[in-house]
Amino acid sequence: MSTIRIHLHPVEAEMLKEVQKVNRRFRDIDTLLLGLIREEYAKTPKGRSSKGAS
């Protein structure tokens, strides 16, 4: 397992708080990021070839 650390400047941290109030997807950053990674991976040649494998 890999760990990704994100450091936000205070302005971006406040922006994230506001977005989380109105967009449920941003409330769980881990799930949001994993979903985005999976979506983008599915667009790659390797991801397209293993589409039926998961």
C-alpha positions as CSV (number, residue, x, y, z in Angstrom):
1,M,0.0,0.0,0.0
2,S,1.2,3.5,-0.8
3,T,0.6,6.6,1.2
4,I,-0.2,9.9,-0.5
5,R,0.1,13.0,1.6
6,I,-1.5,16.2,0.6
7,H,-0.6,19.5,2.1
8,L,-3.0,22.3,1.5
9,H,-2.4,26.0,2.0
10,P,-4.9,27.6,4.4
11,V,-6.8,29.1,1.5
12,E,-7.3,25.8,-0.3
13,A,-8.1,24.1,3.0
14,E,-11.0,26.6,3.5
15,M,-12.1,26.2,-0.1
16,L,-12.2,22.4,0.4
17,K,-14.4,22.8,3.5
18,E,-16.9,24.9,1.6
19,V,-17.0,22.4,-1.3
20,Q,-17.5,19.5,1.2
21,K,-20.6,21.3,2.5
22,V,-22.3,21.2,-0.9
23,N,-20.8,18.2,-2.7
24,R,-20.9,14.9,-1.0
25,R,-18.3,13.4,-3.2
26,F,-15.6,15.6,-1.6
27,R,-16.5,14.6,2.0
28,D,-14.5,11.3,1.6
29,I,-11.4,12.4,-0.2
30,D,-9.9,8.8,-0.1
31,T,-12.9,7.4,-2.0
32,L,-13.0,10.3,-4.4
33,L,-9.4,9.9,-5.3
34,L,-9.6,6.1,-5.7
35,G,-12.6,6.6,-8.0
36,L,-10.8,9.1,-10.1
37,I,-7.7,6.9,-10.4
38,R,-9.9,3.9,-11.4
39,E,-11.7,6.0,-14.0
40,E,-8.5,7.3,-15.6
41,Y,-6.8,3.8,-15.4
42,A,-9.8,2.4,-17.3
43,K,-8.9,4.8,-20.2
44,T,-5.3,3.5,-20.5
45,P,-4.5,0.6,-22.8
46,K,-3.7,-1.7,-19.9
47,G,-6.9,-0.7,-18.1
48,R,-9.0,-1.3,-21.2
49,S,-7.4,-4.8,-21.7
50,S,-8.3,-5.9,-18.1
51,K,-11.8,-4.5,-18.1
52,G,-13.5,-7.9,-17.7
53,A,-10.9,-9.2,-15.2
54,S,-12.2,-7.2,-12.2
